[in-house]
Amino acid sequence: MTSAENAHNNCILQLKSFAFDSGIILVSQGRDSYIHQWLFNFNESNILKNTDSEVNLKACRSVSVQNFSFCRMEIMRRPSNELIGLLPEENNILIFNLTSNERVDVILTNEKTNGSLMCLIPLKVESHSILLASGHESGSISVYCYNFLLLMSIASLGNAIVTTSVDNILYMLQFSDLTDDSKTELEYEKYNCKLPSHGVNHVCVNSDLKMMTVSSWDCSRSLRLKKTLSLHRDSIYCSIFFQNAERDFLAVSSKDGLISLWDLTK
């Protein structure tokens, strides 16, 4: 035995390890509702000589998850080297970024129909999406495709949020009243629009919700096409609306190093 560590106050359900340049990350899941990350390094020269080697084991991050069941966690390594955990939490699936130690989202399971969450497994991991499956007490298997949110723009006057992901669907959530502190839940209406192309780099919505731009990797920008603005030789990275003397303008920046200014009232 090289080393021993008193890691959890209850039985340990799962261990996962990942190799990085800084060392090996070991992730442990215990019935004490904690997930710990451990960083350790071996003395490689002593290992090659078959001699005793002391292991430097150091706890680097911890996260507490509410109401752990006996379902074991699963951890995926994204192409960006981020560690994403699929963690059981109150019979739902918590998506947790173990690299930044931040909650990403919760996938709600139908506990009344399917029963308790029994097991999890990632099927496919890509840069901006996760395909995963879950097994339940009823014997059913659920498959989820989760897309990470990439872009978001806010219209202050219209009380709205516009979002896009890796697909070609744009969603808008328009809230009824953000100033009423007496409401415990936000009320909103949800709209969506299919874009002409995938791979959105930037989205910008005017404050009155009457216009918005969607800049894609193929340089197209449209939503109920009003105008096509063709000037830049490379990808559009950013666009912004502003007004002057009751005239609407649009400024656009591109990978080609140019900033273009457009008068939209003409």
C-alpha positions in Angstrom: 0.0 0.0 0.0 1.4 3.4 -1.0 -1.0 5.7 0.8 -4.4 5.8 2.6 -6.7 8.7 3.1 -9.8 9.1 5.3 -11.9 10.6 2.5 -15.6 10.3 3.5 -17.6 9.8 6.6 -19.6 7.0 5.0 -19.2 4.3 2.4 -17.6 5.4 -1.0 -19.8 4.6 -4.0 -17.7 5.6 -6.9 -14.1 6.5 -8.0 -13.1 8.1 -11.3 -9.6 9.2 -12.4 -8.3 11.6 -15.1 -4.8 12.3 -16.1 -3.7 16.0 -16.6 -0.3 17.7 -17.0 -0.5 18.8 -13.4 -1.1 15.3 -12.1 -3.9 12.8 -11.8 -7.4 13.9 -10.6 -9.2 11.3 -8.6 -12.9 12.0 -8.0 -14.7 10.2 -5.1 -18.4 9.9 -4.4 -19.6 9.1 -0.9 -22.9 8.3 0.8 -22.2 11.3 3.0 -23.5 13.5 0.2 -20.1 14.8 -0.8 -18.0 14.6 -3.9 -14.3 15.2 -3.5 -11.6 15.8 -6.0 -8.0 14.8 -5.2 -4.8 15.7 -6.9 -1.8 13.4 -6.6 1.6 12.9 -8.2 3.8 9.8 -8.1 7.6 10.0 -8.1 8.1 8.3 -11.5 11.8 7.6 -11.0 11.2 5.6 -7.8 8.4 3.7 -9.5 10.7 2.7 -12.4 13.3 1.5 -9.9 10.6 -0.5 -8.1 11.3 1.3 -4.8 8.9 2.8 -2.3 7.4 6.0 -3.6 5.5 8.5 -1.4 2.3 9.8 -2.9 1.4 13.4 -2.5 -2.4 13.3 -2.2 -4.2 16.7 -1.8 -7.9 17.5 -1.7 -8.5 20.3 -4.2 -12.3 20.7 -4.5 -15.4 19.4 -2.8 -19.1 19.7 -3.6 -22.2 18.8 -1.6 -25.2 17.3 -3.3 -28.6 17.2 -1.7 -30.2 13.9 -0.7 -27.7 11.4 -2.4 -29.3 8.1 -3.3 -27.2 4.9 -4.0 -27.1 5.9 -7.7 -23.5 6.2 -8.8 -22.2 9.4 -10.5 -20.7 9.5 -14.0 -18.0 11.9 -15.1 -17.2 13.0 -18.7 -14.2 14.7 -20.1 -15.1 17.3 -22.7 -12.8 18.1 -25.6 -11.9 21.3 -23.7 -10.6 19.1 -20.8 -13.4 20.2 -18.5 -14.7 17.5 -16.2 -18.6 17.4 -16.3 -20.3 15.3 -13.7 -23.7 13.6 -13.9 -24.7 13.5 -10.3 -27.9 12.1 -8.8 -29.7 14.7 -6.8 -33.2 14.0 -5.3 -33.9 11.6 -8.2 -33.0 14.2 -10.8 -29.8 14.5 -12.8 -27.5 17.4 -11.8 -25.0 18.5 -14.4 -22.0 19.9 -12.6 -18.8 21.4 -13.9 -16.2 19.9 -11.7 -13.4 22.0 -13.2 -15.0 25.3 -12.3 -17.0 23.9 -9.3 -20.3 25.3 -10.7 -23.7 23.9 -11.2 -24.7 23.9 -14.9 -28.3 22.6 -14.9 -30.7 20.0 -13.6 -32.5 17.4 -15.8 -35.8 16.6 -14.2 -36.8 13.0 -14.3 -40.4 11.7 -13.9 -40.1 10.0 -10.5 -43.8 9.3 -10.2 -43.9 7.3 -13.5 -40.4 5.8 -13.6 -39.5 5.5 -9.9 -36.1 6.2 -8.3 -33.0 6.9 -10.3 -30.8 3.8 -10.3 -27.9 4.4 -12.7 -26.5 6.9 -15.2 -24.2 6.5 -18.3 -22.9 9.1 -20.8 -23.4 7.9 -24.4 -21.7 10.7 -26.3 -19.8 13.8 -25.3 -19.1 16.6 -27.7 -17.9 20.2 -27.4 -21.4 21.7 -26.9 -23.7 18.7 -26.1 -24.1 15.6 -24.0 -26.0 12.5 -24.9 -26.8 10.4 -21.7 -29.1 7.7 -20.5 -30.6 6.9 -17.1 -32.0 3.7 -15.7 -35.0 3.8 -13.3 -36.6 1.6 -10.6 -39.5 0.8 -12.9 -37.2 -0.8 -15.4 -37.4 2.0 -17.9 -34.5 3.7 -19.6 -34.6 7.4 -20.5 -32.3 9.1 -23.0 -31.5 12.8 -22.9 -29.7 15.1 -25.3 -28.4 18.1 -23.5 -27.1 21.2 -25.3 -25.0 23.8 -23.5 -26.4 27.3 -23.9 -23.9 29.4 -25.9 -25.3 32.9 -26.3 -27.8 35.2 -24.6 -28.9 38.8 -25.2 -31.3 40.9 -23.1 -33.8 43.5 -24.1 -34.3 45.8 -21.2 -37.5 47.6 -22.4 -39.2 44.4 -23.5 -38.3 42.4 -20.4 -37.0 39.6 -22.7 -34.1 37.2 -23.0 -33.0 35.8 -26.3 -30.9 32.6 -26.4 -29.3 30.3 -28.9 -27.3 27.0 -28.8 -25.5 24.8 -31.3 -28.7 24.1 -33.2 -30.5 26.6 -35.5 -33.3 27.5 -33.1 -33.5 30.9 -31.4 -35.6 31.1 -28.3 -37.1 34.2 -26.7 -38.5 34.4 -23.1 -40.6 37.5 -22.6 -41.4 38.1 -18.9 -44.6 39.8 -17.8 -43.2 41.9 -14.9 -39.7 41.9 -13.4 -40.5 44.6 -10.9 -43.1 42.9 -8.9 -41.3 41.6 -5.8 -44.4 39.8 -4.4 -44.3 37.1 -7.1 -42.4 34.0 -6.1 -42.1 32.7 -9.6 -41.4 34.5 -12.9 -44.2 34.5 -15.5 -43.1 34.4 -19.1 -44.1 33.5 -22.6 -41.8 31.4 -24.8 -41.3 31.9 -28.5 -38.9 30.2 -31.0 -37.8 30.8 -34.5 -35.8 28.6 -36.9 -32.7 30.3 -38.2 -31.4 29.8 -41.8 -28.0 28.4 -40.6 -26.3 26.7 -37.7 -23.3 27.9 -35.7 -24.3 31.2 -34.2 -21.5 33.5 -33.1 -23.5 36.4 -31.7 -27.0 37.5 -31.1 -28.1 41.0 -30.3 -31.7 42.3 -29.7 -32.8 45.9 -29.9 -34.3 47.3 -26.6 -37.8 47.5 -28.0 -37.8 44.0 -29.4 -38.6 45.2 -32.9 -35.3 44.1 -34.4 -32.5 41.7 -33.7 -29.4 40.4 -35.4 -28.1 36.8 -35.5 -24.5 36.5 -36.7 -23.5 33.0 -37.9 -20.2 31.4 -38.7 -21.1 31.6 -42.4 -21.5 35.4 -42.1 -25.3 35.4 -42.6 -27.6 37.4 -40.4 -31.3 37.1 -40.6 -34.6 36.8 -38.7 -37.6 37.5 -40.9 -35.2 38.9 -43.4 -35.4 42.6 -43.6 -32.0 43.4 -45.1 -28.9 41.6 -46.1 -25.7 43.5 -45.2 -22.7 42.3 -47.2 -19.3 43.8 -46.6 -17.1 41.7 -44.4 -14.7 39.1 -45.8 -14.7 36.9 -42.7 -16.8 35.7 -39.8 -19.0 38.2 -37.9 -18.0 38.2 -34.2 -20.1 41.0 -32.7 -23.0 43.4 -33.5 -24.7 46.2 -31.5 -27.7 48.4 -32.0 -27.8 52.1 -31.0 -29.9 55.2 -31.8 -29.0 58.8 -32.7 -31.6 61.4 -33.5 -34.3 58.8 -33.7 -32.4 56.9 -36.3 -31.5 53.2 -35.8 -27.9 52.2 -36.5 -26.0 48.9 -36.4 -22.3 48.5 -35.8 -20.7 45.2 -36.8 -17.2 43.8 -36.2 -15.6 40.9 -38.0 -12.6 38.6 -37.9 -11.3 40.7 -40.9 -10.5 43.6 -38.5 -13.2 45.9 -39.9 -16.0 47.6 -38.1 -18.9 48.5 -40.3 -21.7 51.1 -39.4 -25.1 50.7 -41.0 -28.0 53.2 -41.0 -31.1 50.9 -40.8 -33.7 53.7 -41.2 -32.9 54.1 -44.9 
